[in-house]
Amino acid sequence: MTIQSHPTASIEADPALPIIRITRDFAATPAQLRAAHVDPELFARWVGPDGMSNRILTWDARDGGEWRYVAGRDGEEYGFRGCFHTVGDDVIVQTFTFEGVPDAVALETMRFEELGDGRTRLHAQSLCDSMEGRDAWLVSGMEVGVDQGYAKLDGLLADGTVSA
């Protein structure tokens, strides 16, 4: 079932498994997308919806490393944390927990597929711990954060901020 789709991104829920898949093309190399996901200063500049500020508290982007950041807006803060399992040239595998629901842990895999002509397709998959947890993400408005965050990343790629 496709939840949201437009010319540049697609968010789909697997009908039989607690999985969310996101696919998005970027005018970037795989190395640039990797850098945007593992460099804490870059990550903080683009992740999440517009108007949200991000503060990186822990960031050790290596196999076995951990991460934690706090996103804030209008006096409210939301914490997120996880562990990097694999940080490769074309794949990142990590856990993801929203601290507001600390017992729910997702396993996320991001793959960077080179398309040629300076374009790369991001394939992201989040395996949630339950169908209910997955469905809660889908109705949370996550597509706004995905779309607006990736639009900010497009801007950082276009202006040369993200280099390989």
For each residue, the residues with C-beta under 8 A, 3 or more apart:
1: 12 13 15
2: 5 10 11 12
3: 11 12 13 138 143
4: 9 10 11 143
5: 2 9 10 11 12
6: 9 10 147
7:
8: 24 25 150
9: 4 5 6 22 23 24 146 147 150
10: 2 4 5 6 21 22 23 24
11: 2 3 4 5 20 21 22 138 142 143 146
12: 1 2 3 5 20 21 22 23
13: 1 3 19 20 21 134 135 138
14: 17 18 19 20 21
15: 1
16:
17: 14 127
18: 14 127 128 129 130 131 133 134
19: 13 14 125 126 127 128 134
20: 11 12 13 14 125 126 128 134 137 138
21: 10 11 12 13 14 123 124 125
22: 9 10 11 12 122 123 124 125 126 146
23: 9 10 12 121 122 123 124
24: 8 9 10 121 122 124 150
25: 8 115 119 120 121 122
26: 32 33 119 120 121 122 150 153 154 157
27: 118 119 154 157 158
28: 32 33 36 118 119 120 157 162
29: 32 33 114 118 120 164
30: 33 34 89 90 112 113 114 120
31: 34 35 89 164
32: 26 28 29 35 36 120 157 162 163 164
33: 26 28 29 30 36 37 112 120 122
34: 30 31 37 38 89 90 92 112
35: 31 32 38 39 42 162 163 164
36: 28 32 33 39 42 43 46 153 156 157 162
37: 33 34 43 61 92 110
38: 34 35 43 61 87 92
39: 35 36 42 43 61
40: 43 44 56 59 61 67 69
41: 44 45 56
42: 35 36 39 45 46 156 161 162
43: 36 37 38 39 40 46 47 54 56 59 69
44: 40 41 47 54 55 56 69
45: 41 42 54 152 156 161
46: 36 42 43 149 150 152 153 156
47: 43 44 54 69 71 145 149
48: 52 54 71 145 148 149
49: 52 144 145 148 149
50: 148 152
51: 73
52: 48 49 71 72 73 145
53: 71 72 73
54: 43 44 45 47 48 69 70 71 72
55: 44 69 70 71 72
56: 40 41 43 44 59 67 68 69
57: 68 69 70
58: 66 67 68 81
59: 40 43 56 65 67 68 69
60: 65 66 67 84
61: 37 38 39 40 65 67 84 87
62: 65 84 87
63: 84 85 86 87
64: 83 84 85
65: 59 60 61 62 83 84 87
66: 58 60 81 82 83 84
67: 40 56 58 59 60 61 81 82 83 84 94
68: 56 57 58 59 79 80 81 82
69: 40 43 44 47 54 55 56 57 59 79 80 81
70: 54 55 57 77 78 79 80
71: 47 48 52 53 54 55 77 78 79 80
72: 52 53 54 55 75 76 77 78
73: 51 52 53 76
74:
75: 72
76: 72 73
77: 70 71 72
78: 70 71 72 98 99 100
79: 68 69 70 71 98 99 100
80: 68 69 70 71 96 97 98 99
81: 58 66 67 68 69 97 99
82: 66 67 68 94 95 96 97 105 108
83: 64 65 66 67 94 95
84: 60 61 62 63 64 65 66 67 87 92 93 94
85: 63 64 93 94 95
86: 63 91 92 93
87: 38 61 62 63 65 84 92
88: 91 92
89: 30 31 34
90: 30 34 111 112 113 114
91: 86 88 109 110 111 112
92: 34 37 38 84 86 87 88 108 109 110
93: 84 85 86 107 108 109 110
94: 67 82 83 84 85 107 108
95: 82 83 85 105 106 107 108
96: 80 82 105 106 107 108 126
97: 80 81 82 101 102 104 105 106
98: 78 79 80 101 104
99: 78 79 80 81 102
100: 78 79
101: 97 98 104 133 136
102: 97 99
103:
104: 97 98 101 128 129 130 133
105: 82 95 96 97 129
106: 95 96 97 126 127 128 129 133
107: 93 94 95 96 126 127
108: 82 92 93 94 95 96 124 125 126 127
109: 91 92 93 124 125 127
110: 37 91 92 93 122 123 124 125
111: 90 91 122 123 124
112: 30 33 34 90 91 120 121 122 123
113: 30 90 120 121 122 123
114: 29 30 90 119 120
115: 25 119 120 121
116: 119
117:
118: 27 28 29
119: 25 26 27 28 114 115 116
120: 25 26 28 29 30 32 33 112 113 114 115
121: 23 24 25 26 112 113 115
122: 22 23 24 25 26 33 110 111 112 113
123: 21 22 23 110 111 112 113
124: 21 22 23 24 108 109 110 111
125: 19 20 21 22 108 109 110
126: 19 20 22 96 106 107 108 134 137
127: 17 18 19 106 107 108 109
128: 18 19 20 104 106 131 133 134 137
129: 18 104 105 106 133
130: 18 104 133 134
131: 18 128 134 135
132: 135 136
133: 18 101 104 106 128 129 130 136 137
134: 13 18 19 20 126 128 130 131 137 138
135: 13 131 132 138 139
136: 101 132 133 139 140
137: 20 126 128 133 134 140 142
138: 3 11 13 20 134 135 142
139: 135 136
140: 136 137
141: 144 145
142: 11 137 138 145 146
143: 3 4 11 146 147
144: 49 141 147 148
145: 47 48 49 52 141 142 148 149
146: 9 11 22 142 143 149 150
147: 6 9 143 144 150 151
148: 48 49 50 144 145 151 152
149: 46 47 48 49 145 146 152 153
150: 8 9 24 26 46 146 147 153 154
151: 147 148 154 155
152: 45 46 50 148 149 155 156
153: 26 36 46 149 150 156 157 162
154: 26 27 150 151 157 158
155: 151 152 158 159
156: 36 42 45 46 152 153 159 161 162
157: 26 27 28 32 36 153 154 161 162
158: 27 154 155
159: 155 156
160: 163
161: 42 45 156 157
162: 28 32 35 36 42 153 156 157
163: 32 35 160
164: 29 31 32 35
